[in-house]
Amino acid sequence: MIQLVQLSKSFGGRVLLDSVSWQIDDRERVGLSGPNGAGKTTLLKMLAGFEDADGGTITKPSNLTVGYLPQDGLNHSGRTLIEEAGLAFKPLLDMRDEITALEERLGDDAHSEEEHGRMLERYSELQETFRRLEGYSIDLKIMTVLRGLGFTAEDLAKRSETFSGGWQMRIALAKLLLGRPGLLLLDEPTNHLDLDARNWLEEYLSGYPHAVILVSHDRFFLDAVVTRITEIGLRKLTDYHGNYTAYLEERDARMERLRQMKRDQDEEVERMTAFINRFRYQATKAAQVQSRIKMLEKVIPIEIPPERKRVRFTFPPCAKSGRTVLDLKSIRKAYDGRSVLDGVGVHIERGDRIALIGPNGAGKSTMMRMLSGVEAPDSGTRTEGHQVVMQYFAQDEATRLDPTLTIYQTLAGDAPLNMVPSIRNILGGFLFSGDDIEKPVRVLSGGERTRLAVARMLLRPSNTLLLDEPTNHLDLDSKDVLLEALEDFGGTLIFVSHDRYFVDKLATKVIDIGGGKALMYPGTYEEYLWSRKQQAAPVPTPSRPAATPQHATRSPQRPVGKTAHSPKAPLPSPKKDDEAKPPTSYEDRKRDEAEARKLRKAQDTRRKRIEELEARIAEREAEVKEIEAMMSAAGFYDNHEAAKPVIDRHQALMWEVGDLMGQWETLQEK
């Protein structure tokens, strides 16, 4: 158990924490929340012992070990990756070396019998301790953690200094996890992790046997890991039990209660002040006036944190593109003899929302450059559709900003005239407000430059967006601004993001990149994961429609007649409970009305989605008929090279129609 007792901390004239008391129990997983600059990182540093408090104490058990992962600034050198990771077990490795040395000495007959006996006794003690501390599983533990964080077998012998900054942070994280400190402090641990590594870390931390305190801007990660959210604000710490989603609900309810209390207090103070001013000079009311003056002096004003401004933004209008947006055929790309993309084909249509996923280094950014036309393939063709207006956000987009311009000038320079009035709102949504907008770009940090580059993208009209990790270094509020804008975007979206929540909310298709291939899965990221699990399972169970990769073939299942699951059959209306008692209070009625509205909204959403699916099914079936007419023509199969793309397209369409029908049937059942 760790306790903070009357802890205070300030920087300059700004107070971050004022006489705060707080407690963390063993095995708790706590997420720190609060706006940028509230003091989350400072609190972690104080708990780690790297920052001193201005007042108060931090009480820890004497035998508690603390591990701290900062946001950046870590570098490792002088050892191989496997040697660096092994430092987490240095006492055990030293013990193993001593055991090995004793074994050699015991084989030497030159030692006396007495000395030989002492060595045997020491050897026995070391072996027992080594076994009890699980020393024989060191190598297995190291490999498990390194593989979970994305390192390959080829990486183990590489010198640690050859890894880039993001991989340096993974090495540091691996050492912390292997060391298993009693208090694990993680500051943005997911910043440099791909989706697979994040999913692995979620599972690892969920079963971690000691206390964890972390800061993260990944909403899904927080939901999966933490059991308590502690909010830093107004110089104090406020606890909310549950995950991040539960915290948001409880925080909003608490803030509404606090605002009501503030309104009531202000009204009461106003009444007392009016009474004092009215009867101050009347002798008959002197006692009452004095009583109210004393009451006013005892009032402690209720302090409310400033309301976070919600910025909502829509992309500027742009003409629609043609039905086909991009088509890659037989794309090959290699670097230094290593094939990244090998014979890849991708067909993208208007309205697709595609997430590119895969481990770091698999070729996601290479694929984005191929799609955007920024880089030419070694072989293969790239065909761009009619009237495609493309905007490409590269990983290094922030470094391309003009350092001589101010923040405001950076946005104003490329903005259409009708978007100029929105510039300040957009900048505010990405944490640039007041005099900040006059700062030159050259003085901004890496994270601030990324936020500015994302904000600039929102001002340009386009119907096709290619975004390579736009969420890096964005806090949760800024991510929400971008996410809401992209949800309302009516064009085609292709993106890479390591934020699971972001991917879940946006993607309607997933392209899995790895091993030189790019396999497309229709459906959300959750459906993609389910499909992968089914493929890995020894006996798949077809209990729901699987998102099958594009190279697979699937026959469509058409409904027969107007059954309960026919496209023309109406959705079932909500059942009414005839025996339900009428609400007994205003709160009950409001709750019932809210539930009814929620049910109606869910039905409307499903009905709209069904209509969209029916339209897409009709489009795909029409295209299937056209292709089948081509395939039935005489001489079609004479030229195999010309026929193969048509056959592949036919197979993909057949599979896609089947998957769309599966989605349609699922919605009809609901």
N, C-alpha and C positions, 0 to 999 in steps of 0.2 A: 504494500500500500504506500502510495506517495501522497503527501499533503502539502498544499500551499497555504501558508498562514499569514494573513494580512500583507500580502505581497503587493509592492508598488513598483512601477517602472515608468519613466518618462524620457523623452528625447527633446532637449531644448525646453521650450515652453509647452510642449504637447504631452499630455498625460495619457499613456496607453492603458495602464492598470492602476487602480487606486484601492489599496487595502483589500485585495481579493483573497478569498479563501476558497479552496477547491480540493477535490480528492479523486484519485484514480486507484481503483482496486485491481488486483491481479486478474489477468485474462480479459480485462475490458479492452474494447477496441473503440477508440474515441476519434471522431473527426472534428477538426477545428474549422469553423466557418466564420465569415466576416468579410467586409469589403477590403480591398487592397489598402495596405497601410494601417490596418486595425491592430496589428501586433501578433499575428499568428506565428510568423517565423521567429520573432523575438521571444515568444513564450517557449518555443521548442529549444532555442539556444540556451535559455535560462535553465530549462530542465536538463539539458545536456551538460551544463556547466561551462559553456562558452561565453555566457553573458551574465553579468552580476545584476542582481536586483537592487533598486534604490532603497527598499525597505522590506521588512518581513523576512520569512524564512521558507525554505523548501526542505521538507523532512522526507528522507528516504531511508530504507533499511540499509544497514552497514554493508551487507553483502550483495547489494543490488548492482547489476551490471547494466550500463546504458549504452545503446547504439544509436548514432545519429547520422542520417543521410541528408546532406544539404541539397539545395536546388542545383548547384553547379560548383565548379572550382576544384574538382577532384581529378587527380592524374596519378597513374601508376606506371612505374618503369623499373627496369633492372631485373625483372623475372618473367617467366612465361606465365600464361594465363592460369594453368593448373597450379603452378607454384604460388601465384598471388592469391588464388582462392584458398589454397591450403593454409595460408597464414591464419585463417579463422580457427584452425585447430592446432596452433603452434605448441601449446603445452603438451597435447597428445602426440604431436609429431616428434617433439623432443624426447618424450617418453619412449616412443617407438625406436628412435635412434639409439637411446640408451639400452633398450632391450637387445637390439641388434649387436651393439658393441659388447654387451655381456655374453651373448652367445658365442662370439668369437673368442673372448677371453676364457670362457669355460672350456673351450676345446684345447687350450694350451696347458700341457702337463707341467709347465715350469712353476705354477703357483703352488703354494703350500696347501695342506689339507684344511687348515684353519681359514686361510684366505678364500679357498674354494668354497667352503661352507657359507661364508659371509656373502659371496657373490651369488650362490644359489638362493639364499634367503632374500636378497635384494631382487633377484630375477623373478622369484615367485610373487613378491609384493607388487612389482611393476606389472606383471602379467595380469594379476587379479584386478588391479586398478584400471589397467588399459581395457580389459574386458568389460568391467562394470560401467565405464564411461563410453562404451560402444566404439572403441577405437578401431575395431576391425571393420567397421562399416564406413570409415571416413571417405574412402574413394567413391563408394556408392552415393553417399550424401552429396559430395562435390559434383558428381556427374548429374545427379537429379536436378540440383538447383541451376547449374550452368545450362543444361538443356532446356529447363523450364523458362529461362530468361533469354533463350534464343541463340545461345552459342552452339556451334557444331563441333564434331570430333576433330575437324581440321584446325579449329581455333585453339585447341588446348596447348599446342606446342608453340604458338605464336608469342612473340614478346608483347608484354602488356602495353608498352609505349606505342605500338603500331595501331592500336585501336583508337577510333575517333572519340569525340567528346561524349556522344550519347552512349557508346559502348563502355567508356570509362565509368559512367554512372552505373551501368549494369554490373560492372565488376565490383564496384563499391557496395551495391545492393546485395550481390551474391555473398560477399564476405560477411555482411551484417546478418543475413538470413541464416548462414551456416553457423555463425557464432551464437545465435539464439540468445541475445541479451534479455535480461529481465524486463527492461523497458525499451521498446523499439520506437524511435522517433523518425518519421519519414516526412520530408518536405517535398511535395510534388513527385512521388516515386514513379508515376506513370508518364511523366513528360517525354521520356525517350523509349517507351515500350510500344511495340506493335500490339495488335489485338490479341494474338495468341499468347504473348508474354503477359499481357494484362489479365487475360482469363486465368492463366496459370497462377499469377500472383494473388488474384482474388481468392482462389481455392486455398492457397498456401496460408494466407493471412487469416482466413476464416477458421483454420484449425491451429493457429499459432498458440502455443501453450502459455504465453505471458502477455503483459499489457502492451498495447500498441496505440500510439497517438500519431495521427497523420493529417497532413494538409493535402487536399486534392481538388482540382477543378473538373474532375470527371464524375459526373452525377451517378452514372451506373456503377462505377467502381465503389463509390461511397455507399450506395444502396446495398451492394453485395457484401461489403466488409464490415462496416461500423455497426456498433450496437448503441452508440450514444453520440449526439452532436452537441458540441459546446460552442456557443456563439460568443465571439469577442466583439464588444461594442459598448459605448458609453462608459468606458473605463472599468468594465466588470465582465465576468464570465457567467453565461446563462446556459444551463443544461437542458437538453431535450432528449428524452429516451426514445430509442428507435432509430431507424435509418434516415437517410437524407430526405426521402419523400415524406415520411411522417413528420420530420422536423419542419418542412415547408408548411404543411397544413397547420401544425400546432403554433408555429411562429406567427402565421397570418391571423389565427384566432386570438393569440395572445396580444398581438399589436392592436387588434380591433378593441379588445377589452381595455388596453392601456389608453387608447385614444378616447374611449368613452369616459374612463376615469379622469383623464385630463380635462375633458369638456365639463364634467360635473364639478371638478375642483375650480376651474376658471369661473364658472357661474357662481359658485359659492363665494369665492373671493370677491367677485364683482358685487354681489349683494351686500357683503359685509362692508366693503369699501364705500358703497353708496349710502349705507346706513350711517357710517362714521362721518362722511362728508355732510350729510343732511342734518344730523343732530349733534355735531361736534360742540356747538356753542350753546346748547340748551342745558340748563342746570338739571332739569328733571330727568334727562337722559344720560347724564354724565357717567353713571355706573355702567349702564349698558354699552356706552361708547367705549369705555376703558376695557370692558370684558372682550369686546370684539377686536380691539387693537391687540390685546394679548393673544387672542386666538389666531389672528393674522400672523403674528410673529412666530407662532409655533408651526405654521403650515410649511411643509417641505414640498417645494414644487415638484410635480411629477415630470420627469424628463423623458422625452420621446425621441428615439433616433430619427434622423432625417429620412423621409420616405424615399426609397430608391426609385428614381425616375424610370418609368417604363417607356422605352423607345420602340416604336413600331415603324417599320419601313418596308416599302415595296419597291421592287426594281423598276426602273424607267421602262416604258413600253417599247417593244421592238416587234417588227413584222415577223410572222411565223416562218419557220424554215419548211423545206419540203419534208415529205414523209421519211425519207432516208437522210440521216444526218451525217453519219460517217460509216465507211466500210473499209476494213483492213483485210487484206487477203495475203496469206503466205508470208507474213512479216517475219523477217529474221534480223537479229541484232546481236552483235558480240562485241566485247571489250577485252582487249589483251588476250585474245584467243578463247575467252570464256563466253559461251553462248547464253545470253540472257533471255531472248525471245527466239523460239525456233519453230517457224512455220505456223505462226499464230494468225487466226482469223477471227475478226469481231465485227458484228453488224449492229449498228446503233440507230434506233428510230426516234422520231420526234416524241417527246414526252417521257422518254426513259429516264429513270433516276438510278444510276449505277454506282455502286461502291466497289472500288478496287481494293482487294485485301490480299494479304500474304505476308510472310515474314520480311523483316528488313533485309534489303539486298536482293530480294527475289525478282525485282524488275518493275515495281509499281510506277516509280517515277519515270523509268524508261518508256513504259507503255503510255504514260501521260504525254511524254514528249512526242511519241509517234502519233498519238491521236491529235495533238495540237498542231502538228506539222513543224514544230520548232526544230526537230531533228529528223533527218531522213533515215529510213531503214537501210540495212545492207542489201536486202533484196525484198521483193514483195511490192504490193501496191497499196496506196492510200487514196480513197475516193471520198471527196467532200460533197455533201448534198447541195440541193438548190437553196439559195438565199440563206445560207448559214452564216450568222454573225456570232463569231466565237470570242470568248474571253478566257484566257489561260492564266491561272494563278499558280506560279511555280513555288517550289519549296524555298528558294532563295529570293522570292519576290521583294522581301523587305530590304535586301541589300541593293536593289535597283533604284530605290528612291533617291531623288536629287537632294544631296545634303545641304545645299545652299538655300532651299526653299523653307518656309515655315510650314507648320502643320496645316494651317488653313489654306495656304497657297497650293499645297500638294493636292488637296481635294478640288479646289476651285479651278485649277488649271485644266483638268480633264472633264469637268462637269458640264452637262448640257445646261442651257440657260434656265430651263424650267426646274432643274434640280438644285440650283444655287440656294434657294431658301431653306432647303433641307440639310445643308452642310453642317450647321451647328448642332442640329438634333442628332445627326449620325455620329458626329465627333463625341457628343455627350454620351451616347450609347456605348462608345468604346473608350470611355474614361478620359476623354480630353475635354476639359471644361474651363471656363474663365480665361485667365491669361495664358493657360497652357497652349492654346491654339496658336499663339504667336511664337512658340519655341521653334528654333531651327531644327530640322531633321537630324543634323549631325550630332546634337547633344542627347538624342533619345537612346534608350537602352534597346537591346535586341527585342525584348517583348513588346515595347512600345512601338517599335518600327513595324513589327508584325501586325499589331492592331491597326496601325495607320494604313498599311497596305491592304488589309481586308476592308477597311472603311472606304478606301478609294474605289475598290472593286464594285461596291454597291451603287455607285453613281453612273456607271457606264451602261448604256442600253445594249443588250445582247439577247440572243435566243438559245445560246449554247454555252454552258459554263463548265470549265475543266479546272477543278480546284485540288491542288496537291497539298494536303495537310494544312488547311486554313485555320484549324482550331488550335494549333500549337501556340502556347503562351497566352491564350485567351482565358479570362476568368469566366465564371459561370454566367454572370449577367451579360457579358459581351457575346458569349456563345449563344445565349438565348436570342439576342438581337439578330445575329446571323442566321440562326436556325429558323426563326419565324419568317425572315425574309425569304429564305430558300424554300420553306414549305409553301409560300404563296407564289413562288416563281413558276411561271407557266411554260417555260421552255424545257430544254434537255439538260440534265445535270449528270456529270461524271466527276467523282471525287474520291480522294484518299483521305481517310481520317482514322486516327487511333482512339477516338472517343466513341465508345460503344453506344451510348445514348444517342449521339449525333447520327451514327449509322442506322440505328434502329428506327429513328424517326423519319429518315429521309429515303433510305434505299428501297426500291421496288425490284431491283435485280442486283446480283452480286457476281463479280468476276474474280475468281480465285486464281492468283498468279503464283507460279512456282514451277521449278524444274523446266523452264523454258516454255511452258504451256500457259494458256489462259482459258479456263473453263467457266462458262456462264451458267449461273443458277437463277431462275426467276423466283421472285418472292423476297421476303424480308431477310435480314441477317439471322433472325431467330430460326426461320425456316431453313436457311442454308446450314446452320449448325445442326439442326435436326436431321437434315439429309446426310450430312457427313457422318453423323453417328450411326444412321441406318446402314450406310455403305460399309462402315467399319464393323458393324455387328455381324456375328456368324450366321444368324438366321433373321433376316429382316422381317418385321411385322408390318404389313400394309394397313395400319389403322388410320392413316391420314395421308393425303396426297404429298408425295415427296417432291422436293425441288431437284429434278434430275439434271445433271450437267448436259451441256449442249451436244456433246458427242454421242449421247445416248438417244435411243428412239423410243417413242411411246405412242400407242394408238389412242385416239380420242374416244371417249365414252359419251355418246350423245344420249340425251333423255328421250324417251319414247312417249308421245302423247302429253296431255296436260295433267301430269300427276302432281302430287304435292310438291315435287321438286322441279317442276317445269319452269323455264324462264318466265312464262306468262302467269304463273300462279302467284297470287298475292301473298305478301308476307303475313304471317300470323299476327293478329293484334294482341296486345297484352291482356292476359287473363285477369278478370276481376274476382276478388274474393267476396262472395256474397255474404259470407258469415263474418266479415271483418267489421269490427266496431268502429263507429265514427270517431274521429280524433277528439280527444277530450280537452285539448288546449290549443292555443294559437301556435305554439312551437310544434305540436304534433302535426297540425295542418300544413304548416310551412315545410316540415320535413317530408310529408307525403307528397306535397306538390313538387318539391325538388326531385324526389325519386321518380315521379311520373315524368317530369321534364327530361330527366336523365335517360329514362327508358325510351321516350319518344325520339330523343336526339340519337341514341344508339341505333334505333330502327331506321331513322332517316339516313344515317350514315351507311348502314348495311344496304338499304334500298338503292342509294346512289352508287355504291360500289358494285352492286349486282348489275345495274344498268351499264356501268362502264365495262364490266366484264363481258356482258352480252354484245356490246358494240365491238370490243376487241376480238371476240370469238368470230363474229361475222366477218370482220376484216381479214383475219387469218384464214378462215375457210375459203373466202373468195380467192385469196392468193394461192391457196393449195390447189383449187380447181384450175387456175391459170397454169400453174407449174405442171399439174398432171396432164393438161392438154398438150403442153410442150413435150413431156416425157413420152406421150403416146404417139407422137409424130414419127413417121418413118425416118430411119437413119439417125435418130437421136443418139443412140448408143455407139455409133460408129466412131465418133471422136471422144475417147474416154476423158481426156483432159478438159474438154469443153463441157462434158456432161457431169463431171464430178461436182462442181460447185452447185449446179442446179439440184442434183440428188441430195447433197448435204443440206441445202436450204429447205428442200421438201421434208427431210427427216426432222430438221429443227422446228419447222412449222407444225408438223404433226405432233411432236412432243409438246410444243408450247400450247397448242389447242387443248391437248389432254390435261396439261397442268392448269390452264385457265378454267376448264370444266371442273377440275377438282376443287379449285378455289370457289367457283360458283356454287357447287353442291354443298360445300361446307357452310357458306353464307346462307343458303336456303334452309339448311337444317336449323340454323340459329334463328 
